[in-house]
């Protein structure tokens, strides 16, 4: 009755929350490759449905780059994907913009079909590429899990150093912010998880672990130039690095450090902050090296300027939010708390609009 067709959803959100952004992207790529092989064995046509969110850590980013960097035969002239959050209004609110967005998607589908039939996107041998990427994926996964899942007290830190309790009051999803009342990261929904880290400007779901992954891969292979070669010659690696770079430029550790001060356990606060700060500088160094830049996104001036121009306004909103959170914490009356909470929610919306790609 289905004419030997089966729809399979590719989920980006929870895989990223569970293992970090690079491990998520690479593991999903491998899974798609396995599905392509399996559908030939079973003589069943798989229709892949990409469940992408607006943020980079939930599969967001430029659609054209994502399609062109996908595996041969993984699209096959058909695309089904989600558009979520502020991405909908950005792409489709204006009729001309909506027409342009659809036209771009169709043109990219055509281009991808031509590439699959006649071209190749990578000059690095498959075995060499897979070995390097697998090492980066494995090591970045370890670094991410060490922070998020293996650090005792991390969920306590998360609740104190982000405005997650106020985000829970927002109507930003069809489901509650938590699956159940527990102290486990696994039970948090992906949207508020990403949203909370965006608000405190650390944005760790979009980059944490990458620096360690590249560092450990370098120690193993001893050839730093190989990463630049992969960036030049492999669209998957280039697209992943570029997406992370755009999100990374939006990180502001000076702001994040003020949120860090909300954590009352001094030892826990210092331990986790040191891990975040060390990984930040490690990741920045590697992004600059791989992209051959003196400053991040220097080779994409329009994007760089767009992000940096919004930064002063975001800084003001963040400090306003920090001030309101302190006032809320010291408030004595329910009525006062409710009024301040509404104001905090307003700053959350403002910061989300300014950072973009948050949901």
C-alpha positions in Angstrom: 0.0 0.0 0.0 3.0 2.3 0.6 4.5 1.3 -2.8 7.7 0.2 -0.9 8.3 3.6 0.5 9.2 4.4 4.2 9.6 7.8 5.8 12.4 8.0 8.4 12.9 11.1 10.5 16.4 12.3 11.1 16.5 14.0 14.5 19.2 16.7 15.2 18.1 18.1 18.5 18.5 15.4 21.1 21.5 13.8 19.5 23.3 17.2 19.8 22.2 17.5 23.5 23.4 14.0 24.2 26.8 14.1 22.5 27.7 17.6 21.3 27.4 19.2 18.0 30.2 17.6 16.0 29.5 14.1 17.2 25.8 14.6 16.4 26.5 15.9 12.8 29.0 13.1 12.0 26.9 10.3 13.6 23.8 11.4 11.7 25.8 11.5 8.5 27.0 7.9 9.1 23.4 6.8 9.9 22.2 8.3 6.7 24.9 6.5 4.8 23.9 3.2 6.4 20.2 3.9 5.4 21.2 4.5 1.8 22.9 1.0 1.7 20.0 -0.6 3.6 17.3 0.7 1.2 19.1 -1.0 -1.7 19.4 -4.3 0.2 15.6 -4.2 1.1 14.5 -2.7 -2.2 12.5 -0.1 -0.2 12.8 3.6 -0.9 13.5 5.7 2.2 12.2 9.2 2.3 14.3 11.1 4.9 12.5 13.8 6.9 15.1 16.2 8.5 13.8 17.5 11.8 15.9 20.6 12.0 15.5 23.5 14.4 16.6 27.1 14.0 19.8 26.9 16.0 23.0 25.4 14.6 23.0 22.9 17.5 19.6 21.7 16.4 20.5 21.2 12.7 20.0 24.8 11.6 22.2 26.8 9.2 22.0 27.5 5.5 19.8 25.0 3.7 22.0 25.2 0.5 25.1 24.3 2.4 23.4 21.4 4.2 22.0 19.9 1.0 25.2 20.2 -1.0 27.3 18.7 1.8 24.9 15.7 2.3 25.8 12.3 1.0 25.1 11.3 -2.6 21.6 9.8 -3.0 20.5 11.1 0.4 18.2 13.7 -1.1 17.3 12.2 -4.5 15.3 15.1 -5.8 13.0 15.1 -2.7 13.3 17.2 0.4 11.2 17.2 3.6 12.4 19.3 6.5 11.0 21.3 9.4 11.3 25.1 9.7 10.9 26.3 13.3 10.9 29.3 15.6 12.1 32.7 14.3 13.3 31.0 11.1 9.7 30.9 9.9 9.1 34.6 10.2 12.6 35.4 8.8 12.1 33.3 5.7 8.4 33.5 5.0 6.7 36.5 6.7 7.4 38.7 3.7 5.8 37.4 0.4 8.9 38.3 -1.7 11.2 36.8 0.9 9.1 33.6 1.0 9.2 33.3 -2.8 13.0 33.8 -2.7 13.4 31.1 0.0 11.4 28.6 -2.0 13.2 29.4 -5.2 16.6 29.0 -3.4 15.5 25.6 -2.0 14.3 24.3 -5.4 17.5 25.6 -7.1 19.6 23.9 -4.5 17.7 20.6 -5.1 18.5 20.8 -8.8 22.1 21.6 -8.1 22.4 18.7 -5.7 21.0 16.3 -8.3 23.6 17.4 -10.8 26.4 17.1 -8.2 25.3 13.6 -7.3 25.3 12.5 -10.9 28.4 14.1 -12.3 30.5 15.5 -9.5 32.3 14.9 -6.3 32.7 17.1 -3.2 35.8 15.7 -1.6 39.4 15.0 -2.8 40.5 13.5 0.5 40.2 9.8 0.3 37.2 8.3 2.0 39.2 6.2 4.4 41.4 9.1 5.4 38.4 11.4 5.8 36.4 8.9 7.8 39.2 8.1 10.2 40.0 11.8 10.9 36.3 12.7 11.3 35.6 9.7 13.5 38.5 10.7 15.8 37.2 14.3 16.1 33.7 13.0 16.7 34.8 10.5 19.4 37.0 12.9 21.2 34.6 15.9 21.0 31.9 13.5 22.4 34.1 12.6 25.3 34.8 16.3 26.1 31.1 17.2 25.9 29.9 14.3 28.0 32.6 15.0 30.6 31.1 18.5 31.2 27.4 17.9 30.8 26.9 14.3 32.1 29.9 13.4 34.2 30.4 16.6 36.2 28.6 16.2 39.5 26.3 19.2 40.1 26.1 20.2 36.5 22.3 20.4 36.4 22.4 22.6 39.5 24.9 24.9 37.7 22.7 25.0 34.6 19.6 25.9 36.6 21.4 28.7 38.4 23.6 30.1 35.6 20.8 30.4 33.0 17.3 31.8 33.1 15.8 28.3 32.4 13.1 28.8 35.1 11.8 31.9 33.3 12.0 30.2 29.9 9.7 27.5 31.1 7.0 30.2 31.3 7.4 31.0 27.6 5.1 29.5 25.0 8.0 28.3 22.7 7.0 24.8 22.1 4.2 22.3 21.9 5.5 20.4 24.9 6.7 21.2 28.4 10.3 22.1 29.0 11.0 18.9 30.9 9.8 15.4 30.2 9.5 14.8 34.0 10.6 16.2 37.3 14.2 14.9 37.6 17.7 16.2 38.1 18.9 14.7 34.8 19.9 16.5 31.6 18.4 13.7 29.6 14.9 14.8 30.7 15.2 18.3 29.5 13.7 19.2 26.1 16.1 20.3 23.5 14.5 23.7 22.7 14.7 25.1 26.2 18.1 23.5 26.7 19.5 25.5 23.7 17.5 28.5 24.5 18.8 28.8 28.0 22.5 28.6 26.9 21.8 31.2 24.3 20.3 33.6 26.8 23.4 33.5 29.1 25.5 33.9 25.9 27.7 30.9 26.5 25.8 29.0 23.8 27.7 25.8 24.6 25.4 23.4 22.6 26.7 25.0 19.4 30.4 24.5 19.9 31.5 22.7 23.1 33.8 19.8 22.5 35.0 20.7 19.0 38.3 22.2 20.2 39.1 19.1 22.2 38.1 16.9 19.3 40.5 18.7 16.9 43.2 18.8 19.5 43.1 15.1 20.2 42.9 14.3 16.5 46.0 16.4 15.9 47.9 14.6 18.7 47.0 11.3 17.0 47.9 12.2 13.4 50.5 14.9 14.0 49.6 16.7 10.8 47.9 20.1 11.5 47.6 20.9 7.8 45.3 17.9 7.2 42.5 19.8 8.9 42.8 22.7 6.5 42.8 20.2 3.6 39.6 18.7 4.8 38.1 22.1 5.2 39.1 23.1 1.6 38.1 19.8 0.0 35.2 18.3 2.0 31.9 20.1 2.0 30.6 18.3 5.1 33.5 19.3 7.3 33.5 22.8 5.8 29.8 23.3 6.4 30.0 22.0 10.0 33.0 24.2 10.8 31.3 27.3 9.2 28.0 26.8 11.0 29.9 26.4 14.3 31.9 29.5 13.6 28.8 31.6 13.0 27.3 30.5 16.3 30.7 30.9 18.1 31.0 34.5 17.2 27.8 35.1 19.1 29.3 33.7 22.3 30.2 36.4 24.9 32.1 35.0 27.9 32.2 38.4 29.6 28.4 38.3 29.8 28.3 34.5 30.6 30.6 35.1 33.5 28.0 37.4 35.2 25.5 34.6 34.9 28.1 32.2 36.3 28.1 34.3 39.5 24.5 33.2 40.3 25.8 29.8 41.2 26.2 29.7 44.9 28.4 26.7 45.2 31.8 28.4 44.7 33.8 25.2 44.0 31.2 24.0 41.5 31.1 27.5 39.9 34.8 27.7 39.5 35.2 24.1 38.2 32.6 24.4 35.5 33.6 27.9 34.4 37.2 26.8 34.1 36.1 23.9 31.8 34.0 26.3 29.7 36.6 28.9 29.4 39.4 26.5 28.5 37.3 24.8 25.8 36.3 28.2 24.4 39.9 29.3 23.9 40.9 25.9 22.5 38.0 25.9 20.0 38.6 29.5 19.0 42.3 28.8 18.2 41.3 25.8 16.1 38.5 27.6 14.2 40.9 30.4 13.3 43.5 27.9 12.2 41.2 25.8 10.1 39.6 28.8 8.4 43.0 30.6 8.0 41.7 33.8 9.7 43.1 36.4 12.1 39.6 37.1 13.5 36.6 34.8 13.3 34.5 35.2 10.1 37.0 37.8 8.7 36.6 36.1 5.3 32.8 36.6 5.5 32.6 40.3 6.3 28.9 40.8 5.8 28.0 38.0 8.3 30.7 39.2 10.7 29.5 42.8 10.7 25.8 41.7 11.0 26.7 39.8 14.2 29.0 42.4 15.7 26.6 45.3 15.0 24.0 43.7 17.1 26.4 43.0 20.0 26.2 46.3 21.9 22.3 46.1 22.0 22.5 42.5 23.1 24.9 43.5 25.9 22.5 46.1 27.2 19.6 43.6 27.2 21.8 41.0 28.9 22.8 43.4 31.7 19.1 44.4 32.1 18.2 40.8 32.4 20.9 40.1 34.9 19.8 43.1 37.0 16.1 41.9 36.9 17.2 38.4 37.9 19.0 39.7 40.9 16.0 41.9 41.9 13.7 38.9 41.5 15.9 36.7 43.7 15.7 39.4 46.5 12.0 40.2 46.1 9.8 39.5 49.1 6.3 39.7 47.7 4.6 37.4 45.1 3.1 40.3 43.3 6.5 41.9 42.9 8.0 38.6 41.7 5.3 38.2 39.1 5.9 41.7 37.7 9.6 41.2 37.5 9.2 37.8 36.0 7.1 39.4 33.2 9.9 41.9 32.6 12.5 39.1 32.5 10.5 37.3 29.9 10.5 40.4 27.8 14.3 40.6 27.9 14.4 36.9 26.9 12.4 37.6 23.8 14.6 40.6 23.0 17.9 38.6 23.3 16.5 35.8 21.2 15.6 38.2 18.4 19.0 39.8 18.6 21.1 36.6 18.7 18.8 34.8 16.0 18.9 31.1 15.3 18.0 30.3 18.9 15.1 27.9 18.8 
